[in-house]
Amino acid sequence: MTNKIALPIKLITREPAHAARPVPPEAFFICSAIFHYLGPAFAVLLFARVNVLGVAWLRIASAAVIFAFWKRPWRLFAELGAAEKRIVVALGLNVCFYLAINRLPLGTVGTIEFLGPIALAALGVRTIRNLAALLLACGGVFLLTSVRISGEPIGYIFAFANCALFVLYILLGHRIAASGGRGGVERLAMAMLIASIVITPIGLTSASGALLDPILLLAGAGVGVCSSVIPYICDQFAMARLSKATFALMLSLLPATACLVGLIVLRQVPSLYELTGVGAVIAGVALKRSAND
């Protein structure tokens, strides 16, 4: 007679896999801040071979092709109202930045670009501290512009025009981001596709030489990916989860990022006046934020 020994059976269960943590919106913003100026820095290197309008066309056209194959935005265009159609067109049309960095250092243009958002944020809350923040930002931009304004007035015209368009980008970007990161990206895809159609009669001739050179064509596509694909996507996912006040605070990284990218990629060493100007703009943002805390 055999004894049957009942062995305890241990049920082996797998621990539930931890749910993937969402990427923090700050990470999206930092990625956007780097590529926001890395792409234009590559564009400056390309200016020696391709006209500035040609580089701008390569940027928009290459980004439009990528977005078109990825999102096929024409399927959604008919669903948008007239106001939304104007928004997506406005988001794509900005060549002033390229015309400015063709004449001025990247760090200078990047800091002037930031004057609009800090002015908009400071004027939103009428306090003495916010007025001081605005004066700091304006003083910083004055230090930057006074260094070279006598030699490059046209460059500063384009830089301040780009500043105004950057404010429009932030306002419209937050509006379309309200539908969520994915919805915002789809509208940006439409913006780039429409912008490529509008700018082609102007920029295609300037870029014709690059179309016959595979290396230049690839370089132009790289500018488009770095300037208009990665930052725009990251901005949408950041805007969808950050308040306008927090997003405005984080924009204080942009002047420093522009100077850093200009130094590393373009060997543009900022002067003491320029560093002071950038520091004043960043201090203005910090002061503005502390007024809201």
Secondary structure, DSSP 8 states (H G I E B T S, - for coil): ------------------------HHHHHHHHHHHHHHHHHHHHHHTTTS-HHHHHHHHHHHHHHHHHHHH-THHHHTTS-HHHHHHHHHHH---HHHHHHTTS-HHHHHHHHHHHHHHHHHHHS--HHHHHHHHHHHHHHHHHHHHHTTT-HHHHHHHHHHHHHHHHHHHHHHHHHTT-HHHHHHHHHHHHHHHHHHHHHHHTTTTHHHHT-HHHHHHHHHHHIIIIIHHHHHHHHHHTTS-HHHHHHHTTHHHHHHHHHHHHHH-----HHHHHHHHHHHHHHHHHHHHH-
